[in-house]
Amino acid sequence: MQKSFYPKLEDIHTEWVLVDANDQTLGRVASKIAHYLLGKHKPSFTPGVAVGDYVVVVNAGHISVTGNKLEDKMYNHHTGFPGGIKTVSLAQQLEKHPDRVIRSAVWGMLPHNKVGRELIKRLKVYAGPDHPHAAQQPKVV
């Protein structure tokens, strides 16, 4: 009987991947990013183990959406004070904090547990075309 493969720490090899979000649909690019963060593109993929890669996203401010999502899609957060719920539309969020739009979409596609919180830290999102991760030599996807 053959035993199941469970990756050890020395078996996990992470790489850096660069994703250009310029004129790409939000959901499609977010699912591609989540795919790389989870490590589903690797033969050593194991659910519940962080075997994925680091992902650098550039041009997050130039993401596109279909339909009326710019006006209809809302992002909520709470200040922590009574009655402190704040609501911002997708258009306003793209204007002020375009990195939060992609981070929120990718977080919804990751597991909401300890592994997911570890994986979301591997996501680096930048509004423009420049990023400070040139030393890691990310592969363009």
N, C-alpha and C positions, 0 to 999 in steps of 0.2 A: 504494500500500500504506500502510495506516494504522499508525502506531507505537503500541506499548503505552504506557499511562499509568503513570508511576512518580512518586509524590508527592515533591516537593521539600520542604525544610524550611518554606518560606513557604506551601506548599499545605496543611500540616497545621494544623488548628484543633481544639484540645482544649477540651472543656467539662467541667463537674463534674456528676455524677449522684448522687442520694441514693437508697439502697435501704433500705427498712425490712424487716428480717428477722424481725419479730415473728410467731410461729406459722407460719412458712414452712418447708417441707421443705428440709433441708440441701443435697441434690444439685441440686434445682431452682433454688434461689436462687444456688448457686455457678455453675451453668451460665449463668444470666442475667448474673451479674457478669463472668464470663469473656468473654461475648459483647460486653459494653460495653468491657471493657479491650482486647480485640483490635481493636475498631472494626468488627465485622462488620455493625453497623447503619448504617454510612455507605456511600454510593456510591463513595467513594474508597478502600475497603478494598483493601489489598495485602498478601499474605502476606510476612512477613519485615520489615515496616515498622511501627513503633509509631504507628498513626494513631488509636488508641482514646482514650477519655475517662478522666478521673480518677473513681474510684468511692468514695463514702463509704457505709459500711454501719453502721447503727445497730441497737440491740436484738439484738446477736449472742448475748447470753446467753439469749434466748427462742426459739432455733431449735428445730424439732421434727425428729424422725427416726421412721422406721417400724420395726416389728418389734422385735427384741431388741438393736438396735445400741447402746443406751446401755451395756449390759453387755458385749457381744461385740466391738465395734469397739475396737481398741487402737492407740495412738500410741506409736511407739518413737523414742528419741533416744539418742545415745551421748555420754558425758561426755568422751571422749578418753583415759580411763585404761583399763588392761586390765580386762576384765570389767565395764566401766562402762555397760552397756546398761540403760536405764530404760524401763519400760513403764507407760503410764497409760491407763485406759479412757476412753471418750467422756464418760461421766457425770462423772468426776473432772476431765477437761480442761474441760468446760463450766463446772464449778464454779470452778476456779482461773483459767483463761485461755480464755474463750470466743472471743476474737479469733483465737487460733491454730487453732481448729476450722475456721472459714471460710477463713482464709488457706491452710491445708493443702489443703482441698477445691478451692479456686480454683487453687492452684499445680499440682495434678494435671491441670487442664484447659488450662493454658498450655503453650506450647512450652518445652522445657527447654534453652534456649540463651541467647545474649546478649540477644535481644529479650524473651524471657520474663522474664529477671531485671530488665529495664528496666520491663516492664509491671507486675510484682508490686509495685514501689515506688509505683505510682499507686493502690494499694488502701489505703484507710484504714478500719480496722474498730474499732468501739467497742461495748462491752458494753451500755451503757445508751442512753437516747434522746438524750443530748446529744453534740454534736460541736463542735470549734473551727473549723469551716470555713464559718461563716455568711457571711464576707466574700466567698467565692467564688460565692455564690448558686447552690447546686446545684439542679438540676431534679429533682423527685420522680418516681420511676419507679413 
